[in-house]
Amino acid sequence: MSFEYREQPVLVWVTNPEACKRIIAAGRKMADEHGSELYIVSIQNRMLDDWEKRARDLEMLHRAARESNADLTVVYSENAFKSAAEVVNNIKPQVMIAGL
């Protein structure tokens, strides 16, 4: 079975800055293979504590996205599932990639 992803974006979910490069690279490869746009999204809760670590983590995510020639969108939300559903509904991706 073969799928056509043309003009349908690839959506990559990232949270862990240590593992994000591999996940983003996989998304970039898939997007390039199918001539699709790559969207990188991270859902974060509000920065109530340890904002310095959170800022470093977000900078690592941003750097990994930039190295893959993609933009990173950060969504701040206390309801991650609702926010994820809204992102999917707005982007309407053909493929989603996430990892641990």
Backbone hydrogen bonds in HBPLUS format (Angstrom, degrees):
<---DONOR---> <-ACCEPTOR-->    atom                        ^
c    i                          cat <-CA-CA->   ^        H-A-AA   ^      H-
h    n   atom  resd res      DA  || num        DHA   H-A  angle D-A-AA Bond
n    s   type  num  typ     dist DA aas  dist angle  dist       angle   num
A0008-GLN N   A0005-TYR O   2.92 MM   3  5.34 151.8  2.00 143.1 140.5     1
A0094-GLN N   A0009-PRO O   3.10 MM  85  6.05 153.2  2.17 154.6 161.3     2
A0010-VAL N   A0037-GLU O   2.86 MM  27  6.19 164.6  1.88 162.6 166.1     3
A0039-TYR N   A0010-VAL O   2.83 MM  29  6.11 168.1  1.84 170.1 172.3     4
A0011-LEU N   A0095-VAL O   2.89 MM  84  6.19 171.2  1.89 155.5 157.8     5
A0097-ILE N   A0011-LEU O   2.78 MM  86  6.25 152.6  1.85 156.2 163.8     6
A0012-VAL N   A0039-TYR O   2.75 MM  27  6.10 165.5  1.77 164.0 169.1     7
A0041-VAL N   A0012-VAL O   2.89 MM  29  6.24 165.0  1.91 168.3 172.8     8
A0013-TRP N   A0097-ILE O   2.86 MM  84  6.21 165.5  1.89 169.6 174.5     9
A0014-VAL N   A0041-VAL O   2.97 MM  27  6.21 159.8  2.01 151.0 155.1    10
A0019-ALA N   A0016-ASN O   3.22 MM   3  5.60 137.1  2.41 107.8 117.7    11
A0020-CYS N   A0016-ASN O   3.09 MM   4  5.98 122.8  2.43 147.8 163.4    12
A0024-ILE N   A0020-CYS O   2.83 MM   4  5.93 168.8  1.84 160.6 163.7    13
A0025-ALA N   A0021-LYS O   2.87 MM   4  5.95 156.9  1.92 144.0 151.1    14
A0026-ALA N   A0022-ARG O   3.02 MM   4  6.19 152.7  2.10 142.6 149.3    15
A0027-GLY N   A0023-ILE O   3.03 MM   4  6.33 154.1  2.10 145.0 152.3    16
A0028-ARG N   A0024-ILE O   2.79 MM   4  6.06 158.8  1.83 154.9 160.9    17
A0029-LYS N   A0025-ALA O   2.95 MM   4  6.11 161.8  1.98 147.5 152.1    18
A0030-MET N   A0026-ALA O   3.06 MM   4  6.26 163.2  2.09 146.7 151.0    19
A0031-ALA N   A0027-GLY O   2.87 MM   4  6.04 163.7  1.90 152.4 157.3    20
A0032-ASP N   A0028-ARG O   2.86 MM   4  6.01 163.5  1.89 152.3 156.9    21
A0033-GLU N   A0029-LYS O   2.93 MM   4  6.08 160.4  1.97 149.2 154.8    22
A0034-HIS N   A0030-MET O   3.15 MM   4  6.28 141.7  2.30 143.0 151.9    23
A0035-GLY N   A0031-ALA O   2.88 MM   4  5.76 103.0  2.48 140.7 157.5    24
A0036-SER N   A0031-ALA O   2.82 MM   5  4.61 162.1  1.86 139.8 141.9    25
A0035-GLY N   A0032-ASP O   3.38 MM   3  5.11 165.2  2.41  98.5 102.8    26
A0073-THR N   A0040-ILE O   2.85 MM  33  6.17 163.4  1.88 156.1 161.4    27
A0042-SER N   A0073-THR O   2.91 MM  31  6.36 153.3  1.98 160.2 166.5    28
A0075-VAL N   A0042-SER O   2.86 MM  33  6.19 163.0  1.89 155.5 160.9    29
A0044-GLN N   A0075-VAL O   2.76 MM  31  6.05 162.9  1.79 157.9 163.8    30
A0077-SER N   A0044-GLN O   2.76 MM  33  6.13 154.9  1.82 152.8 161.6    31
A0048-LEU N   A0046-ARG O   3.11 MM   2  5.84 118.9  2.50 109.1  93.0    32
A0054-ARG N   A0050-ASP O   3.18 MM   4  6.50 164.4  2.21 151.2 156.0    33
A0055-ALA N   A0051-TRP O   2.87 MM   4  5.96 153.5  1.94 143.1 149.9    34
A0056-ARG N   A0052-GLU O   3.03 MM   4  6.31 156.0  2.09 145.4 151.6    35
A0057-ASP N   A0053-LYS O   2.87 MM   4  6.13 161.6  1.90 154.0 159.3    36
A0058-LEU N   A0054-ARG O   2.92 MM   4  6.12 162.4  1.95 150.3 154.7    37
A0059-GLU N   A0055-ALA O   2.96 MM   4  6.14 149.9  2.06 143.1 151.5    38
A0060-MET N   A0056-ARG O   2.99 MM   4  6.28 153.5  2.06 148.6 155.3    39
A0061-LEU N   A0057-ASP O   2.98 MM   4  6.33 156.3  2.04 149.4 156.0    40
A0062-HIS N   A0058-LEU O   2.85 MM   4  6.04 161.4  1.89 148.1 153.5    41
A0063-ARG N   A0059-GLU O   2.87 MM   4  6.03 161.0  1.90 149.3 154.4    42
A0064-ALA N   A0060-MET O   3.01 MM   4  6.20 162.1  2.04 148.0 152.4    43
A0065-ALA N   A0061-LEU O   2.99 MM   4  6.24 155.5  2.06 148.8 155.6    44
A0066-ARG N   A0062-HIS O   2.89 MM   4  6.11 164.2  1.91 154.1 158.5    45
A0067-GLU N   A0063-ARG O   2.92 MM   4  6.13 156.5  1.97 150.6 156.8    46
A0068-SER N   A0065-ALA O   3.02 MM   3  5.18 138.5  2.19 100.7 113.0    47
A0070-ALA N   A0065-ALA O   3.01 MM   5  5.18 151.9  2.09 137.8 142.4    48
A0069-ASN N   A0066-ARG O   2.96 MM   3  4.94 157.7  2.01 110.6 112.2    49
A0083-SER N   A0079-ASN O   3.04 MM   4  6.27 164.7  2.06 156.0 160.9    50
A0084-ALA N   A0080-ALA O   2.82 MM   4  5.96 157.4  1.87 150.0 156.4    51
A0085-ALA N   A0081-PHE O   3.01 MM   4  6.19 159.2  2.06 146.0 151.4    52
A0086-GLU N   A0082-LYS O   3.01 MM   4  6.29 152.5  2.09 146.4 153.9    53
A0087-VAL N   A0083-SER O   2.95 MM   4  6.24 155.5  2.01 149.6 156.0    54
A0088-VAL N   A0084-ALA O   2.95 MM   4  6.21 169.3  1.96 155.9 158.1    55
A0089-ASN N   A0085-ALA O   2.92 MM   4  6.05 157.4  1.97 145.1 151.9    56
A0090-ASN N   A0086-GLU O   2.93 MM   4  6.11 149.2  2.02 145.0 152.9    57
A0091-ILE N   A0087-VAL O   2.87 MM   4  6.02 167.6  1.89 161.4 164.3    58
A0092-LYS N   A0088-VAL O   2.77 MM   4  5.29 152.9  1.84 139.9 149.0    59
